[in-house]
Every structure is written in C-alpha cells, then in structure tokens.
C-alpha cells in the first residue's frame, strides 16, 4: 500500500519490512528484465530496480519518487541506478523508455481527474513507439477497504528482531465497530497507524485512495493516447472477474 507517511525517515527505513517482496514484485521484475529502458514511477525504496540492477540489467533504469526519505533508501541499495526526486508533473521525458511501471497501488494516489490526466499524458510522452505502461489498482468490486479495520493488526519483525504493529481504520459512515466504510464516490480515506516497540508512541498517517472501475480506467487511458493491450485480475495473470482483487493493466501507445 502506498503511503505518504513514508516520507518520514524512520518509517521509510521500515517500508520493506512492513511491505515484503511478494508476487507483485515478481510480476514487475519479469517485465523490467525484458525491457531495455525502464521508468519506475513512485519507486519508493527502489527495491524493484535495485534487484534488476543486481541481476545485471544492461539498460537504463530510472526511479522517480516525491519522497526524499524513500530515495535515501534507494540510493543506498543501488547507487548505480538513476534516482529522481519529484513526480510526473515536474519531469518530462520524450520517448525515452520501453517500459513505465507504477507499482504498489501508486496509481490510486492520483485523486483528481486533471491530476490523473496530466500523469497519463506524461507517461504517454515518456514511452517509445512500442513501449508499455503497466500498473495495478485494487478492484473496487472486491471492496478491499472492508478489511481495513483496527481489529486486524498486522505484526512484522524488523532487522533487529523488534516488533512493528500496523493497522488501518477507514473514515466515513459505517466505519465504526469494525464495519468498514464505503467509498465517498470512488475515494476511500483511512488512517494507518504504526506502533514500534522502541517508539514512545504510535505514528499515524491519513491517506486517500481512488478506486476506479475498469471502464473508467480505459477511458482515462484513451484520452491520453493509450490503449489497453492486456488486463489481468491477479499476479498469476488470471482473467479479470468481478471478484478479482486487482485490475492489472498493460497499456501501449495508441497508433
């Protein structure tokens, strides 16, 4: 889950512990390995491109993220990768990349229509003629937010063997007593809390994510000159169904 609280240096150092490598990372790593030039938008701690670099990727690897604290982690793990501070509104590339990815549900942090259109136009500009843009969003039909309740605490152990507890609470009508709130339109706002055994008190952050349907995603992509080439419902490349947890989209420039 993408979370702007990871602009905090202490939380950025814990990001990979709280969000361990999983099937989604394997999915994207396969794509990166097969592309000569890659832009990772919202690269976070840089683990995807760092793994590709460690495996001997011979081409251009560029990570873009607005959180300086996250890029501190990225630069430590892979100084040879090009790490860029900022977002798609302040950096422009012209046909530089064979592959652009947005992982970790970063796409869902694009909340406003114009913000989304601007980002997609920038992605289209960054792609070469035969390029691919690959990203995922949570399927709104699966209603993932119903599981974001304070009684569902996730515990992980950091590198020093200390416990970190993480839980979420959705805002809005019906959010009390673990019921889970519905979206306000297509947006879900929630608080995520982190409790480390070495901290004097828990740290919390508030975030909003946008849940777009497949049809609306396709419409926004088309406006930017991108078309859907493939779409999956899970990381095994299964078909997208009503109950699929993800909407994984592979888009290409519309000729």
C-alpha positions in Angstrom: 0.0 0.0 0.0 1.4 3.4 -1.0 1.5 5.7 2.0 2.8 9.3 2.1 3.8 8.7 5.7 6.9 7.0 4.4 8.3 10.5 3.7 9.3 10.0 7.4 12.9 8.7 7.6 12.1 6.2 10.3 9.1 4.8 8.5 11.0 4.8 5.2 13.6 2.5 6.7 10.8 0.1 7.8 9.0 0.2 4.5 10.3 -3.1 3.1 9.8 -4.8 6.4 6.1 -3.8 6.5 5.7 -4.5 2.8 7.9 -7.5 2.0 8.7 -8.7 -1.5 5.7 -10.6 -3.0 4.1 -12.0 -6.2 3.5 -8.4 -7.5 7.2 -7.7 -7.3 8.0 -10.9 -9.2 5.5 -9.9 -11.9 7.1 -6.5 -12.4 10.6 -7.8 -12.2 9.9 -10.1 -15.2 8.8 -7.1 -17.2 11.8 -5.0 -16.2 14.2 -7.7 -17.1 12.8 -7.8 -20.6 12.9 -4.1 -21.2 16.0 -2.1 -22.3 14.9 1.1 -20.5 12.6 1.4 -17.5 10.9 4.3 -15.6 9.5 3.3 -12.2 7.1 6.0 -11.1 6.6 6.0 -7.4 9.7 3.8 -7.0 9.7 4.1 -3.2 12.8 2.4 -1.6 13.9 1.3 -5.1 13.8 -2.4 -4.5 12.4 -3.3 -7.9 15.1 -1.5 -9.9 17.8 -2.4 -7.4 17.0 -6.1 -7.9 17.1 -5.7 -11.6 20.5 -3.9 -11.4 21.9 -6.6 -9.1 20.8 -9.2 -11.6 22.9 -7.4 -14.3 20.3 -5.4 -16.2 22.3 -3.8 -19.0 20.0 -0.9 -19.8 18.7 2.4 -18.4 16.9 2.2 -15.0 15.3 5.3 -13.6 13.3 5.6 -10.4 11.0 8.6 -9.7 9.5 9.4 -6.3 8.3 12.5 -4.5 9.6 11.4 -1.0 13.2 12.2 -0.4 13.3 9.8 2.6 12.4 6.9 0.3 15.1 7.9 -2.2 17.7 7.8 0.6 16.9 4.1 0.9 17.0 3.6 -2.8 20.4 5.3 -3.3 21.9 3.3 -0.5 20.9 0.0 -2.1 21.6 0.8 -5.7 23.8 3.9 -6.3 24.2 3.0 -10.0 20.5 3.5 -10.7 19.2 6.9 -11.7 17.1 8.1 -8.8 15.0 11.2 -9.4 13.1 13.3 -6.8 9.7 14.5 -7.9 6.6 13.4 -9.8 5.3 13.3 -13.3 4.2 16.9 -13.2 7.7 18.2 -12.8 9.7 15.8 -15.0 9.2 15.2 -18.7 10.7 12.5 -20.9 10.2 12.2 -24.7 10.1 8.6 -25.9 12.9 7.6 -23.5 11.6 4.3 -22.1 10.4 0.9 -23.3 8.6 0.3 -20.1 6.9 2.6 -17.5 5.6 1.0 -14.3 3.6 2.2 -11.3 3.7 -0.5 -8.6 2.4 -0.8 -5.0 -1.0 0.7 -6.0 0.7 4.1 -6.6 -1.8 4.8 -9.3 -4.6 5.1 -6.7 -3.0 8.2 -5.2 -3.8 10.2 -8.3 -7.1 11.5 -6.9 -8.3 14.3 -9.2 -9.3 13.9 -12.8 -6.9 16.6 -14.0 -4.0 15.2 -11.9 -4.6 11.8 -13.4 -4.8 13.1 -17.0 -1.6 15.1 -16.5 0.2 12.0 -15.2 -1.1 9.8 -18.1 -0.1 12.3 -20.7 3.4 12.4 -19.1 3.6 8.6 -19.2 2.5 8.6 -22.9 5.2 11.1 -23.7 7.9 9.0 -21.9 7.1 5.9 -23.8 8.8 4.9 -27.0 6.7 3.8 -30.0 6.5 0.2 -28.9 6.6 1.0 -25.2 4.3 -0.4 -22.4 2.8 1.2 -19.4 2.0 -1.4 -16.7 0.2 -0.6 -13.4 -2.3 -2.0 -11.0 -5.2 -0.7 -8.9 -7.4 -2.6 -6.5 -10.7 -3.8 -8.0 -13.5 -1.7 -6.4 -15.9 -4.6 -6.8 -13.7 -6.6 -4.3 -14.2 -3.9 -1.6 -10.8 -4.3 -0.1 -11.4 -1.4 2.3 -13.8 -3.6 4.3 -10.8 -5.4 5.7 -9.1 -2.2 6.8 -10.3 -2.2 10.4 -8.4 -1.6 13.7 -9.1 -5.2 14.9 -7.0 -6.6 12.1 -3.5 -5.9 13.3 -0.5 -6.9 11.1 2.7 -7.7 13.0 6.1 -7.8 11.5 9.7 -8.1 12.9 12.3 -5.6 11.9 16.0 -6.4 11.2 16.8 -6.1 14.9 14.1 -8.5 15.9 11.7 -5.9 17.2 8.0 -5.9 16.6 6.1 -3.4 14.4 2.3 -3.4 14.6 0.3 -1.9 11.8 -3.5 -1.3 11.4 -5.9 0.8 9.4 -9.2 2.5 10.1 -11.5 3.7 7.3 -13.2 7.0 7.8 -16.9 7.7 7.0 -20.3 6.4 7.7 -20.3 2.8 8.8 -16.6 2.8 9.7 -17.2 2.3 13.4 -17.2 -1.0 15.3 -15.1 -2.6 12.5 -17.9 -2.4 10.0 -15.8 -0.8 7.2 -17.0 2.3 5.4 -18.0 2.5 1.8 -16.2 5.0 -0.6 -17.1 8.6 -0.8 -17.7 8.4 -4.5 -14.8 6.5 -5.8 -12.4 7.5 -2.9 -11.6 5.8 0.4 -9.9 7.8 3.2 -8.3 5.9 6.0 -5.8 6.3 8.8 -2.9 3.9 9.0 -1.1 3.5 12.4 2.4 2.1 13.1 3.5 1.0 16.6 7.1 0.1 17.1 8.3 -1.3 20.4 11.1 1.3 20.5 8.9 4.3 19.9 7.4 6.3 22.8 4.0 6.4 20.9 2.5 5.1 17.7 2.7 7.1 14.5 -0.3 7.7 12.3 -0.9 9.0 8.8 -4.1 9.8 6.8 -4.4 8.9 3.2 -7.0 8.8 0.4 -7.0 6.3 -2.4 -9.1 6.3 -5.6 -10.9 3.2 -6.8 -11.7 3.3 -10.5 -13.6 0.7 -12.5 -12.0 -1.0 -15.5 -14.2 1.1 -17.8 -13.2 4.4 -16.3 -9.5 3.4 -16.3 -9.8 2.6 -20.0 -11.5 5.9 -20.7 -8.7 7.9 -19.0 -6.0 5.9 -20.8 -7.7 6.6 -24.1 -7.8 10.3 -23.5 -4.0 10.2 -23.1 -3.4 8.2 -26.3 -3.0 4.8 -24.6 -5.0 1.7 -25.2 -5.4 -1.4 -23.1 -3.4 -4.3 -24.6 -3.8 -6.8 -21.7 -5.7 -6.9 -18.4 -5.4 -9.3 -15.5 -7.2 -9.9 -12.2 -4.3 -11.3 -10.2 -0.5 -11.7 -10.3 -0.7 -15.1 -12.0 -2.2 -13.3 -15.0 -5.6 -14.7 -14.4 -8.6 -13.1 -16.1 -10.2 -10.0 -14.6 -13.5 -11.0 -12.9 -16.0 -9.3 -10.6 -14.2 -10.9 -7.6 -10.6 -10.3 -8.7 -8.6 -8.4 -6.1 -6.6 -6.4 -8.7 -7.0 -4.6 -12.0 -3.6 -5.1 -13.6 -3.3 -3.2 -16.9 -0.8 -3.3 -19.7 -1.3 -0.3 -21.9 0.5 0.7 -25.1 0.6 3.9 -27.2 -2.4 4.2 -29.5 -1.3 4.5 -33.0 
